[in-house]
Amino acid sequence: MPFRRPQPTDSEAVLYEYAVGALSRRMRSVAELTRLLRPRVEAETEHGRTLIELVIRRLKDQGYLNDARYAATYSSYRKENEKFGRRRVVTELKIKGVHGDVIERAVGSVYDEVDDEKQAREYLRRKRLQKPADRKQAARIFRHLMRAGFASKTIFRILKTWEVDDETLAQLVSEIE
């Protein structure tokens, strides 16, 4: 059974209530909330765009919507709980529509004192990845760490401490390029 499209509304109060409900379920960036509100109004019209802008402005003024706080909270959560690297968090925040300067400040403040190698090892421990026995497992761990947002320099340092042979490391370098 397909989902029905929401009926467009002309009421700022109805749109505001929907936005507050969406924010009560989880934090969102301004861009995410805007994307969520567009189907609720006729966004192609000037009136629809103005309605969305009014609701967004009202939520910002009341402190319910703040991209800087969102980015800082999101970065902290991903670092502490998921053990992701800086690159992964930056990429995800860009996808969520947070502005580049805001991302740089938030991620910078969260990841400044982080030892990348220690963070990568915690990620490996969390994912229960062990020392690789062969090339295939080394490549698998390498890809895992790349997807998790760690720099190749950090990954190679970890693989070298696990005594992965130089030929495998050379193949992994060529895979990056």
N, C-alpha and C positions, 0 to 999 in steps of 0.2 A: 504494500500500500504506500504510494508516494506521499511525501509531505506536502501539505498545502502551503502556498505562498501567503505570507501575511497580508492582510488588507492594508493598503496605504492609509495613513492618517494625516489630518491637517492640524491636529491638536498638539501643541507643545507639551501640555501636561501628560498626555498619553505617552508621547515619545520619551519624556523625562522619566516617567515611572518605569518604562521598559529598560532604559539605560541604567537606572539605579538597580533594578533587579539583575541585570547582566553583571554589573560591578559587584553586586553582593555575592554572586557565585564565585567570582575570581577577579583578581586585578587584571586590568587591560591597559594597553597603550591607547593614546588618542587615535592613532590610525586604525587599530583593531576595532575600537568602539564605533568609529565612523563607518567602517565597512559593515559592521553589524546593524547600524541604524539605516543605512541606505535602502534596503528593501522595505523598510517600514514607512518610507515617504516616497514621493515621486521625486527622486534625487536629480533627475534631468532638468527639473524646473528650478527657477530661481527661488521660489517659495520653499521648495524642499531643501535646497542647500542652506538657505537662511535658517530654517528650522533646526537642522542638524548643528549648524554653527552656534545657535542660541543655546541648545541643550549642552553642547560641549563646553561653551563658555561658562554656563551656570555650574556645571559639575567641577570645572577647574576652580572657579571662585569659591566654591564650598569645600574644596580640598579633597574631593572624591577622585579626581583624575589628575595625576601628576606623573609625567613621563620620567623625570629624574628619580623620583622615589620608586617607581615601577622598575626601572633599569637596575637600581641599586639592590632592591629586594630580589629581583630575578637572578642577578649575578651572584649574590650571596648564597641563594638557595642552590643554584647549579654547582657552585664551588664546594659548598659544605656537604650537601646530600648526594649529589650525583658524581662528584669528584671530576667534573669536566675541566678541560683546559680553557685558557683564555680565548683562543680562536673560535671554539665552538660556541661559547657564550656570545661573542661579538656577532657571529653569523646569525644566531637565532634572534638576537635583538634587532638586527637589521631587517630580518624577515618580518618581525612584528611591527615594523614601521617606526622604530625609535630613531631620532635624529643622531647623526654620527658624533657630534660634539657631546651629546648627553651620554652616549654609549662609552665614549672614550673616558669621560670623567668617572662614570659609575664603575666600569670594569677596571679602570686604573686604580681606583680606591680600594676595590675588593681584592684585586690580584697583585698589588704592589709588593706585599711582604711574603708572597707565596713562592716556595721553592718548587719549580716546575718538575724536577725529577721526583721529589717526594710526593707531589700531587699525582704524578703519573703512576707511581708505585701504589699509591692508595687506590687509584682507579683500577689497576690490575688486580689488586687484592679484592676489591669490591666485586669485580667480574669473575673472580676465581681463576684467573689466567696464570699458569705456571711457567717455569723456565721451559723454552722450546726444546724439543728433542731432535727436530729436523728442520729443514728449510721451509717446508710447508707451514709448520707451526710458527716459525719465526716471522714469516710473511703475514700470517693471520694476526699475530700480536701487533706487528707493525701497522697493519691496516686498522685494527681496533683503536690503537692510540692516535692515529691520524684522524679518524672520524671523531674521536673524543676531543680533538682540538689541541693536541700537543705538537710542539715544534719538532721537526725531524732531527734536529741536533739533540734534543732531550731523548728522543726515542732511540737514536743510535748509541747514546751513552748507556742507556739501560741494556740494550742488546749486547754491547761490548762487555759489560760487567757479567752478563750471562754467558760469555764466551762463545757467542755466535761467530762462525768463521767469516773471514774477510770476503770470500767469494759471495756469500749470501748477502752480506752488507752492500757489496758493490751492485748486486742485482736490485736490491731495494732502492739504492740511490738512483739507478737508471729508471726505476718505476716512477719515482717522483717527477723526474724530468720528462 
